[in-house]
Amino acid sequence: MSSNDTNTGINKQARDGFLVVSSSVWSSLYYELIKSQNDTIATRVLSTYLAICCGADATHQRSKWSSGAIYKRVGIAPSASKKAIAWLSEHNYIEIKKEAKKNVSPDYRINFFGNNPKDTNATDNIYIPNGIVSGVNGDESQSPLRILRDHHNPHLLYLFIRLYGFQDKYLDVVNPDIASTAVNSQNLDATMLYETNKELGGTIRVWGLNKQTTPQINIRQSTEFHDFEKYKDIEGLGGGVGFFTTLSKLNLINHVTHLCNGEMTHSGDEIEHLYIPYANDQSDHKITLCSSGATSNSQPLIYELEHYNYFSILPSNYKKVHYQQFIKMTYRTKLGEVVRRIDDDKQLNQDIDKLMKGVELKSMGII
């Protein structure tokens, strides 16, 4: 179960700000490091770079975070982070305008190599929540970056950050064509369990997914995100499945199930989201229907529902629906386009509430 509300819980600080990393620069930095450094040093330099980017001002290009600030948030010893900063400067990823001194902040300029971090339409920019570096809920000692850095696996860190550049902004999930139930051939078409009759208005339908069917997220091995076929093992992660499993164990991603319009589709750009069943609490409606004497397969609806997951109510004009499961980043930036989707969800939920109120009144003989 997960929430899309980034104003609550662990997402609040992540929502309050973001750092910008150039995708092409991030890739260049990663490949240069793994060719010339061991895993520990490569991960340390990548982490230091992200910390410097997090400490940047509104231009995303000027940072004043010293080695002390990096130690506080990422846990890299000042002597080690100074070496990492020197490496970044020597290889032109940052320019040191002013060295750090006692009680004096440094002045680093982040090189975007011609890319514009302020251009919100630039496809090269990756937007990452500040909480990834600075921690969430005020706990700097357990920032996601620190947890990732302690794995000493530059491949894991590189791909995790890159994953923020491959998001479906409307659904607020990882691009479904990379990892989702849409990738495989599994059929998650919903079963219609009940429809109110004409005496009760004929207004709603109840849908569910048989408990014997468990949604299985698959990974598309070769995409623009990464070629898991060419790099099958990615240094101990066990390919795409291992990568996402590792992030799940670290609570950096989670699964979310959506109810979608139409028959099961296996293409991300054909998915028509309706709402998230667990986020749309219909427990009161469930009680209303079961109390009204609703039946399914010649037995009380409440007994039939024991065999199904994702109890979902929709207006009766929806004739075919299915479920999809996606991967969602635990820490996310500002809502952006998802605000429009949340508004759509809210309107549909209001329509359902209104229809259910009519069902309740009719079943009580009031209207």
Stockholm file with secondary structure:
# STOCKHOLM 1.0

chainA/1-367         MSSNDTNTGINKQARDGFLVVSSSVWSSLYYELIKSQNDTIATRVLSTYLAICCGADATHQRSKWSSGAIYKRVGIAPSASKKAIAWLSEHNYIEIKKEAKKNVSPDYRINFFGNNPKDTNATDNIYIPNGIVSGVNGDESQSPLRILRDHHNPHLLYLFIRLYGFQDKYLDVVNPDIASTAVNSQNLDATMLYETNKELGGTIRVWGLNKQTTPQINIRQSTEFHDFEKYKDIEGLGGGVGFFTTLSKLNLINHVTHLCNGEMTHSGDEIEHLYIPYANDQSDHKITLCSSGATSNSQPLIYELEHYNYFSILPSNYKKVHYQQFIKMTYRTKLGEVVRRIDDDKQLNQDIDKLMKGVELKSMGII
#=GR chainA/1-367 SS CCCCCTTSTTHHHHHTCEEEEEHHHHHHHHHHHHHHSCHHHHHHHHHHHHHHHHTBCTTSSEECCCHHHHHHHHCCCHHHHHHHHHHHHHTTSEEEEECCBTTBCCEEEECCTTCCTTCTTCTTEEEEETHHHHCBTTBGGGCHHHHHHTTTCHHHHHHHHHHTTSEETTTTEECTTTEETTSSCCCCBCEEEEECCGGGTSCEEEEEEETTCCCCCEECSBSSSCBTTTSSSTTTTCHHHHHHHHHHHTTSEEEEEEEEESSCCCCGGGCCEEECTTTSCCHHHHHHHHHTTCEETTEEHHHHGGGEEEEEEEETTCCCEEEEEEEEESSCCCCTTHHHHHHHHHHHHHHHHHHHHHHHHHHTTCC
#=GC SS_cons         CCCCCTTSTTHHHHHTCEEEEEHHHHHHHHHHHHHHSCHHHHHHHHHHHHHHHHTBCTTSSEECCCHHHHHHHHCCCHHHHHHHHHHHHHTTSEEEEECCBTTBCCEEEECCTTCCTTCTTCTTEEEEETHHHHCBTTBGGGCHHHHHHTTTCHHHHHHHHHHTTSEETTTTEECTTTEETTSSCCCCBCEEEEECCGGGTSCEEEEEEETTCCCCCEECSBSSSCBTTTSSSTTTTCHHHHHHHHHHHTTSEEEEEEEEESSCCCCGGGCCEEECTTTSCCHHHHHHHHHTTCEETTEEHHHHGGGEEEEEEEETTCCCEEEEEEEEESSCCCCTTHHHHHHHHHHHHHHHHHHHHHHHHHHTTCC
//
